[in-house]
């Protein structure tokens, strides 16, 4: 299997007012201790050679972003890969220090939707197959989309200062993160669009609307991300 390099990256969203001088302290993200840009290997279930999915021996870098949320709290973060691999974008609750943190309630009902699924699929493609979703032909038509990343939670994560040596020989923080992914069936129901949007005013047109998400435990799986904080040096990305 082709091995791919993963990057964990942070984007902190600040609300900037161009007309008012603000205290920079107001911009400090409360979740800063948990965020960073990391280069990791991806494993099924646990760290072992047989469970390795993607490793370091390829220069194809895939970004994963950890965002401070709009609530600016140290009890939740966004984790996203911008649709590159899972796809993944989930707001995850966290508790504990950055050296050992986790999602406190990891049940399906307590976790948040993967917003890369369950959104507007009209005219879009299935991230797994690449095939376009079918267009609805009547009102009330039902479409079920299955995914093994419907929701997710952090079982355990650790960011340890100066515990890793990068491929470039630099000292960096290490990271270990185990994520529980929950399978789900996403239900869409077609609805009639506004008549002024129809190509022919006498021929109704329809679109898909997300209705609900239903747990499908048969699709559940766990992954482990293990690696180091990126130093900013190219030699720590190219292998």
C-alpha positions in Angstrom: 0.0 0.0 0.0 1.3 3.5 -0.8 2.5 5.2 2.3 1.5 8.8 2.8 2.8 11.5 5.2 0.2 13.1 7.4 0.6 16.6 8.8 -1.3 18.0 11.8 -1.6 21.7 11.5 -3.2 24.4 13.4 -5.3 27.3 12.3 -6.4 29.7 15.0 -9.3 31.9 14.0 -9.2 35.4 15.4 -11.9 38.0 15.2 -10.1 41.1 14.1 -11.6 44.5 14.2 -9.8 46.9 11.8 -11.3 50.0 13.5 -10.5 49.1 17.1 -7.3 48.4 18.9 -7.7 45.2 20.9 -5.7 43.6 23.7 -3.6 40.8 22.0 -4.4 38.7 25.0 -8.0 38.5 23.8 -6.7 36.6 20.7 -4.9 33.8 22.6 -6.6 30.5 21.9 -7.5 28.7 25.1 -6.8 25.3 23.3 -3.3 26.4 22.3 -1.6 23.7 24.4 -3.4 21.0 22.5 -2.8 22.2 19.0 0.1 22.3 16.7 1.4 21.1 13.4 2.5 17.4 13.5 3.8 14.8 11.1 2.5 11.4 11.9 2.1 7.8 10.9 -1.4 6.3 10.7 -2.2 2.9 12.2 -5.2 0.7 12.6 -6.0 0.1 16.3 -2.5 0.2 17.7 1.1 0.9 16.8 2.5 -2.1 15.1 4.1 -2.9 11.7 1.1 -5.0 10.6 -1.3 -2.2 11.4 0.6 0.6 9.7 -1.5 2.3 7.0 0.6 5.3 6.1 4.2 6.0 7.1 7.1 8.4 6.7 8.8 7.1 3.6 6.9 9.2 1.1 7.1 12.9 0.4 3.3 13.2 -0.4 2.1 15.4 2.5 -1.5 15.4 3.6 -2.6 18.2 5.9 -4.7 17.7 9.0 -5.8 20.8 10.8 -6.6 21.2 14.5 -8.6 24.4 15.0 -9.5 26.4 18.1 -13.3 26.6 18.1 -15.3 29.8 18.0 -16.1 29.3 21.6 -12.4 29.8 22.4 -12.3 27.1 25.1 -9.8 24.5 26.2 -12.6 21.9 26.3 -13.0 21.4 22.5 -11.2 21.6 19.2 -11.9 21.1 15.5 -9.9 18.4 13.8 -10.0 18.4 10.0 -8.1 16.9 7.0 -9.9 19.1 4.5 -11.3 16.0 2.8 -7.9 14.7 1.8 -8.0 11.2 3.4 -10.8 10.2 5.7 -12.6 12.7 5.1 -12.6 14.3 8.5 -13.9 17.5 10.2 -15.3 16.9 13.7 -15.6 19.2 16.7 -14.2 17.0 19.5 -14.7 17.6 23.3 -11.5 17.2 25.3 -10.4 17.1 28.9 -7.1 16.7 30.7 -3.7 18.3 30.3 -2.0 18.3 26.9 0.3 15.5 28.1 -2.7 13.2 28.5 -6.2 14.2 27.2 -9.3 12.5 25.8 -12.9 13.0 24.9 -14.8 12.6 28.2 -18.0 11.0 26.8 -17.2 8.9 23.7 -20.7 7.4 23.1 -22.2 7.9 19.6 -25.0 10.1 20.9 -22.6 12.4 22.9 -20.2 13.0 20.0 -20.5 15.4 17.1 -21.2 14.7 13.4 -18.3 14.6 10.9 -19.4 17.6 8.9 -17.6 16.3 5.9 -20.6 14.0 5.8 -24.2 15.0 6.2 -23.8 18.3 4.4 -25.1 19.5 1.0 -24.5 16.6 -1.4 -26.4 18.0 -4.3 -24.2 17.8 -7.4 -21.4 16.3 -5.2 -19.4 13.1 -5.2 -19.2 10.3 -2.7 -15.7 10.8 -1.0 -15.1 7.0 -1.0 -16.1 6.1 -4.6 -15.8 9.4 -6.4 -19.1 8.8 -8.0 -21.7 11.6 -8.3 -24.7 11.3 -6.0 -27.9 10.5 -8.0 -30.3 13.4 -8.6 -33.7 13.0 -6.9 -36.6 12.5 -9.3 -39.6 13.0 -7.0 -40.5 14.6 -3.7 -40.0 12.4 -0.6 -37.4 10.1 -2.3 -34.9 8.6 0.2 -31.2 8.3 -0.2 -29.0 6.5 2.4 -25.2 7.2 2.4 -23.0 5.0 4.6 -19.7 6.0 6.1 -17.3 4.6 8.7 -16.4 8.1 9.9 -19.9 9.5 10.7 -18.7 10.7 14.1 -15.5 10.5 16.2 -13.9 11.0 19.5 -10.4 11.0 21.0 -9.8 7.9 23.2 -6.4 9.1 24.3 -3.9 11.7 23.2 -0.5 12.7 24.5 1.8 15.6 23.5 5.2 15.1 25.2 7.7 18.0 25.1 11.1 17.2 23.4 10.4 13.5 23.3 10.9 12.9 19.6 13.8 13.2 17.1 12.8 14.2 13.6 14.1 12.7 10.4 16.2 15.8 10.1 17.8 15.2 13.4 15.9 17.9 15.3 14.4 17.5 18.8 10.6 18.0 18.8 7.5 17.3 20.8 6.0 13.8 20.3 2.3 13.1 19.7 0.2 10.0 20.2 -3.5 10.2 19.4 -6.0 7.3 19.3 -9.3 8.2 17.6 -12.5 6.2 17.7 -14.5 6.6 14.5 -18.2 5.6 14.5 -19.9 4.3 11.5 -23.3 5.8 10.4 -26.0 5.8 7.8 -26.9 9.3 6.7 -30.5 9.7 5.5 -31.4 12.3 2.9 -34.9 13.1 1.7 -35.7 14.9 -1.5 -37.7 18.1 -1.5 -39.1 20.3 -4.3 -37.0 23.4 -5.0 -38.5 26.8 -5.5 -40.3 27.1 -8.8 -38.3 30.2 -9.9 -35.3 27.9 -9.9 -36.7 25.4 -12.4 -35.3 25.3 -15.9 -38.8 24.7 -17.2 -41.6 26.4 -15.1 -43.8 23.4 -15.8 -41.3 20.7 -14.8 -40.6 20.4 -11.0 -37.0 20.0 -9.8 -35.9 18.4 -6.6 -32.8 18.4 -4.3 -31.5 16.3 -1.4 -31.9 17.6 2.2 -30.1 16.0 5.1 -32.6 14.4 7.5 -30.8 12.3 10.1 -27.8 10.3 11.1 -28.1 6.7 12.5 -25.4 4.8 14.2 -24.1 1.7 12.3 -21.7 0.0 14.7 -20.6 -2.5 12.1 -18.6 0.3 10.5 -16.8 1.4 13.7 -13.0 1.5 13.7 -10.1 3.0 15.6 -6.9 4.6 14.3 -3.7 5.8 16.0 -1.7 8.8 14.9 1.9 8.8 16.1 4.6 11.2 15.3 6.2 14.6 16.1 5.6 18.3 16.0 6.8 19.8 12.7 9.8 22.1 13.3 9.2 24.3 10.3 12.3 22.8 8.6 11.9 21.2 5.2 14.1 18.2 6.2 11.5 17.2 8.7 8.9 16.8 5.9 10.9 15.3 3.1 12.0 11.7 3.4 
